[in-house]
Amino acid sequence: MDLSFTPEQEAFRRQVRAWVKANLPKRDPEAGSLESGDPRRIRMLKAWQRKLYDAGYVAMGWPREYGGQGADVVQQTIVNEELIVARAPGLVGGMGIQMVGPTLIQHGTEEQRRRFLPKILTAEEIWCQGYSEPGSGSDLASLRTRAELVGDEFIINGQKVWTSNAHFADWMFCLVRTDPEAPKHRGISYVLIDMKTPGIAVRPLIQMTGEPGFNEVFFDDVRIPRENLVGELNQGWLVANATLQHERNMLGSTTTTQMMMNGLLRLARTCQRNGRAAADDPVVRQQLADLIIRVETMKYHAYRQLTDAIRKRPPGIGASVNKLVSTELNHDIAAMALDVMGPYGSLGRGAADAHDRGDWPIHFMFSLGLIIGGGTSQIQKNIISERGLGMPR
Ligand SMILES: Cc1cc2nc3c(=O)[nH]c(=O)nc-3n(C[C@H](O)[C@H](O)[C@H](O)COP(=O)(O)OP(=O)(O)OC[C@H]3O[C@@H](n4cnc5c(N)ncnc54)[C@H](O)[C@@H]3O)c2cc1C
């Protein structure tokens, strides 16, 4: 196994590094966070994604006819790594690029691909995910939002919950019940909903970070065209699962974890403990070493997945391993950062003496949420043990 990059790939890395250095957007200290839905932040992030796209660095693996580069996954990995090293902002169109986009490539019609994929890449249209409902989270297939097919339209009634980004999204990929008589997995369809359609109400839910990152969404006789159905009628469970696999891979990104670990190491070198840098304290060093080992292990697991991707094998159970390991690791890194900062760890955004602009308490609280979102750790363990290890239910 050769884990080094070829001279061509190293040359590509240098080219990306130079581009990122020259184009990195300036941070606007006045702009609120993405979760708050501040239009200034969203404008800045859309412009950044557009710039990256124009340079050819967004969803490079997508087919050329839909706006991708037809590039190999290693190139995209190199771009992602360079963006992390430069501490560049994330992509505002992440759910489009990582979740609904690949699903449309797999299961969409040609019209759907041509209509939606290019605008996902350029961040002209932002997407949200309408899966969870009150009472239907881990047991997603028990969802009750109804869609009745009348002529060539679906009429949708019901409620979604925990819908991240619905307060500024243009479109939702959504699961609806189209056959209430069928066994629960067989009566579900996967539809695309324009968030400006009359009858949709979005109400913010304030998270413990103090920001309205996700929402309740209500549907009252919402009419959408039949052509917005993805895959077969009542066969949405299959399509939904394709999206879930992509979601687990997205949430299990090594690059995010590496970025957090780099941040923690910077903190440990800056913050003092007993009159010297925290990083020089033997107990802190031991804890840092444990975390670094976990990050490295995760990185090699990611290389294994990269090999699968190069060989065009589906992500499979590895996506659940990623999701489980990385979200718990991110939480542990953020918890240690608060510890290293001591009393300064309680200073949030806007506080004059806060380290790293007061981001760490937010990372800590948000990482708790991500252990739940996209399928909880317990659910990932069930999937790994039953489908991966063949253990009994
Ligand atoms: C930050 C965040 C963002 C989110 N964004 C979105 C979004 O954009 N769109 C969307 O549709 N949803 C979103 N969600 C919802 C998320 O997918 C659900 O919260 C998740 O699937 C868990 O469902 P639940 O909250 O109903 O918990 P429940 O399913 O009620 O689970 C409660 C507890 O019971 C455990 N449990 C349940 N069943 C089992 C079992 N069979 N075996 C072992 N343990 C079990 C769970 O692990 C959990 O600890 C988001 C959630 C969070 C936290």
The ligand as an SDF file (V2000), in Angstrom:
LIG
                    3D

 53 58  0  0  0  0  0  0  0  0999 V2000
  -28.0350   19.3490   15.0620 C   0  0  0  0  0  0  0  0  0  0  0  0
  -29.1210   18.5450   14.4230 C   0  0  0  0  0  0  0  0  0  0  0  0
  -29.4700   18.7910   13.1020 C   0  0  0  0  0  0  0  0  0  0  0  0
  -30.4980   18.0680   12.5070 C   0  0  0  0  0  0  0  0  0  0  0  0
  -30.8380   18.3750   11.2150 N   0  0  0  0  0  0  0  0  0  0  0  0
  -31.8430   17.6910   10.6280 C   0  0  0  0  0  0  0  0  0  0  0  0
  -32.2560   18.0490    9.3060 C   0  0  0  0  0  0  0  0  0  0  0  0
  -31.7150   18.9620    8.6770 O   0  0  0  0  0  0  0  0  0  0  0  0
  -33.2780   17.3640    8.7580 N   0  0  0  0  0  0  0  0  0  0  0  0
  -33.9020   16.3390    9.4000 C   0  0  0  0  0  0  0  0  0  0  0  0
  -34.7920   15.7280    8.8200 O   0  0  0  0  0  0  0  0  0  0  0  0
  -33.5530   15.9780   10.6760 N   0  0  0  0  0  0  0  0  0  0  0  0
  -32.5470   16.6580   11.2890 C   0  0  0  0  0  0  0  0  0  0  0  0
  -32.1790   16.3330   12.5830 N   0  0  0  0  0  0  0  0  0  0  0  0
  -32.9280   15.2900   13.2940 C   0  0  0  0  0  0  0  0  0  0  0  0
  -32.1370   14.0170   13.5420 C   0  0  0  0  0  0  0  0  0  0  0  0
  -32.0030   13.2640   12.3720 O   0  0  0  0  0  0  0  0  0  0  0  0
  -32.8610   13.2460   14.6650 C   0  0  0  0  0  0  0  0  0  0  0  0
  -32.7530   14.0280   15.8470 O   0  0  0  0  0  0  0  0  0  0  0  0
  -32.2490   11.8760   14.9110 C   0  0  0  0  0  0  0  0  0  0  0  0
  -32.5150   11.0270   13.8290 O   0  0  0  0  0  0  0  0  0  0  0  0
  -32.7680   11.2470   16.2180 C   0  0  0  0  0  0  0  0  0  0  0  0
  -34.1540   11.2490   16.2520 O   0  0  0  0  0  0  0  0  0  0  0  0
  -34.9660   11.8000   17.5290 P   0  0  0  0  0  0  0  0  0  0  0  0
  -34.4050   13.1560   17.8670 O   0  0  0  0  0  0  0  0  0  0  0  0
  -36.4090   11.7030   17.1970 O   0  0  0  0  0  0  0  0  0  0  0  0
  -34.5870   10.8460   18.7290 O   0  0  0  0  0  0  0  0  0  0  0  0
  -35.2570    9.4080   19.0730 P   0  0  0  0  0  0  0  0  0  0  0  0
  -35.3270    8.6020   17.8050 O   0  0  0  0  0  0  0  0  0  0  0  0
  -36.5380    9.6590   19.8020 O   0  0  0  0  0  0  0  0  0  0  0  0
  -34.1880    8.7950   20.0220 O   0  0  0  0  0  0  0  0  0  0  0  0
  -34.0940    9.1060   21.4160 C   0  0  0  0  0  0  0  0  0  0  0  0
  -32.9790    8.2550   22.0290 C   0  0  0  0  0  0  0  0  0  0  0  0
  -33.3060    6.8470   21.9130 O   0  0  0  0  0  0  0  0  0  0  0  0
  -32.2560    6.1600   21.2420 C   0  0  0  0  0  0  0  0  0  0  0  0
  -32.8250    5.1160   20.3750 N   0  0  0  0  0  0  0  0  0  0  0  0
  -33.9300    5.2280   19.5710 C   0  0  0  0  0  0  0  0  0  0  0  0
  -34.1320    4.0690   18.9040 N   0  0  0  0  0  0  0  0  0  0  0  0
  -33.1330    3.2190   19.2770 C   0  0  0  0  0  0  0  0  0  0  0  0
  -32.7980    1.8790   18.9260 C   0  0  0  0  0  0  0  0  0  0  0  0
  -33.5010    1.1730   18.0380 N   0  0  0  0  0  0  0  0  0  0  0  0
  -31.7080    1.3090   19.5110 N   0  0  0  0  0  0  0  0  0  0  0  0
  -30.9440    2.0020   20.4130 C   0  0  0  0  0  0  0  0  0  0  0  0
  -31.2320    3.2870   20.7870 N   0  0  0  0  0  0  0  0  0  0  0  0
  -32.3050    3.8790   20.2300 C   0  0  0  0  0  0  0  0  0  0  0  0
  -31.5610    7.2050   20.3980 C   0  0  0  0  0  0  0  0  0  0  0  0
  -30.2290    6.8440   20.0970 O   0  0  0  0  0  0  0  0  0  0  0  0
  -31.6270    8.4240   21.3150 C   0  0  0  0  0  0  0  0  0  0  0  0
  -30.5860    8.4100   22.2450 O   0  0  0  0  0  0  0  0  0  0  0  0
  -31.1750   17.0530   13.2210 C   0  0  0  0  0  0  0  0  0  0  0  0
  -30.8380   16.8000   14.5510 C   0  0  0  0  0  0  0  0  0  0  0  0
  -29.8250   17.5400   15.1510 C   0  0  0  0  0  0  0  0  0  0  0  0
  -29.4990   17.2570   16.5820 C   0  0  0  0  0  0  0  0  0  0  0  0
  1  2  1  0
  2  3  1  0
  2 52  2  0
  3  4  2  0
  4  5  1  0
  4 50  1  0
  5  6  2  0
  6  7  1  0
  6 13  1  0
  7  8  2  0
  7  9  1  0
  9 10  1  0
 10 11  2  0
 10 12  1  0
 12 13  2  0
 13 14  1  0
 14 15  1  0
 14 50  1  0
 15 16  1  0
 16 17  1  0
 16 18  1  0
 18 19  1  0
 18 20  1  0
 20 21  1  0
 20 22  1  0
 22 23  1  0
 23 24  1  0
 24 25  2  0
 24 26  1  0
 24 27  1  0
 27 28  1  0
 28 29  2  0
 28 30  1  0
 28 31  1  0
 31 32  1  0
 32 33  1  0
 33 34  1  0
 33 48  1  0
 34 35  1  0
 35 36  1  0
 35 46  1  0
 36 37  1  0
 36 45  1  0
 37 38  2  0
 38 39  1  0
 39 40  1  0
 39 45  2  0
 40 41  1  0
 40 42  2  0
 42 43  1  0
 43 44  2  0
 44 45  1  0
 46 47  1  0
 46 48  1  0
 48 49  1  0
 50 51  2  0
 51 52  1  0
 52 53  1  0
M  END
$$$$
